[in-house]
Amino acid sequence: MKIQNLATLAIVVTLLTACGNTQSDRALSGGAIGAGAGAVGGALLGGSPVTGAVLGGAAGAATGAFTDKDDVDLGKPVWRK
């Protein structure tokens, strides 16, 4: 059951990390989403929410920074409207 939760969380985080038009927007939003998801994942899996947030934030920021706006385009981030 834990592996299924982790896999689902990874898919959701990957789909949401590329929010924004610029590389820095995608890195910021990916880091924020990844940190939140990592904290929840760490708590659900019995680990440390802080460690989960750090790892999730790093993974989300990296994924957001390395994606192109054409890969996943969720529109302008909240801070750009």
C-alpha positions in Angstrom: 0.0 0.0 0.0 2.8 2.4 0.8 4.4 1.9 -2.6 1.1 2.7 -4.3 0.8 5.9 -2.3 4.3 6.9 -3.2 3.8 6.2 -6.9 0.6 8.2 -6.9 2.3 11.1 -5.1 5.2 11.0 -7.6 2.9 11.2 -10.6 0.8 14.1 -9.2 3.9 16.1 -8.3 5.5 15.5 -11.7 2.3 16.7 -13.4 2.1 19.9 -11.3 5.7 21.0 -11.2 5.9 22.9 -14.5 3.5 25.7 -13.7 4.7 29.0 -15.2 6.1 30.5 -18.4 9.7 31.1 -17.4 12.3 28.7 -16.1 12.4 30.4 -12.7 8.6 30.4 -12.4 8.5 26.7 -13.0 11.4 26.1 -10.6 9.7 28.2 -7.9 6.2 26.6 -8.3 7.7 23.1 -8.6 9.7 23.6 -5.5 6.7 24.8 -3.5 4.4 22.0 -4.8 7.2 19.4 -4.2 7.8 20.6 -0.7 4.2 20.4 0.2 3.8 17.0 -1.4 7.0 15.8 0.2 5.9 16.8 3.6 2.6 15.0 3.3 4.3 12.0 1.8 6.9 11.9 4.5 4.2 12.0 7.2 2.0 9.4 5.5 4.9 7.0 5.1 6.0 7.3 8.7 9.1 9.3 8.0 10.0 12.9 8.8 7.8 15.6 7.1 10.8 17.9 7.2 13.0 15.5 5.3 10.1 14.8 2.9 9.7 18.6 2.3 13.4 19.1 1.6 13.6 16.2 -0.8 10.3 17.0 -2.5 11.1 20.6 -2.8 14.5 19.8 -4.4 12.9 17.3 -6.8 10.1 19.7 -7.7 12.4 22.6 -8.3 14.7 20.5 -10.5 11.8 19.1 -12.5 10.3 22.5 -12.9 13.6 24.1 -14.0 14.3 21.3 -16.5 10.9 21.3 -18.2 9.9 23.5 -21.1 6.7 25.6 -21.0 5.4 23.4 -23.8 5.8 20.2 -21.8 3.2 21.2 -19.2 1.5 24.6 -19.4 -0.8 25.3 -16.5 -0.9 29.1 -17.2 0.5 32.0 -15.4 1.5 31.5 -11.8 -0.4 33.4 -9.1 2.4 35.8 -8.5 2.4 36.9 -12.2 -1.3 37.8 -12.6 
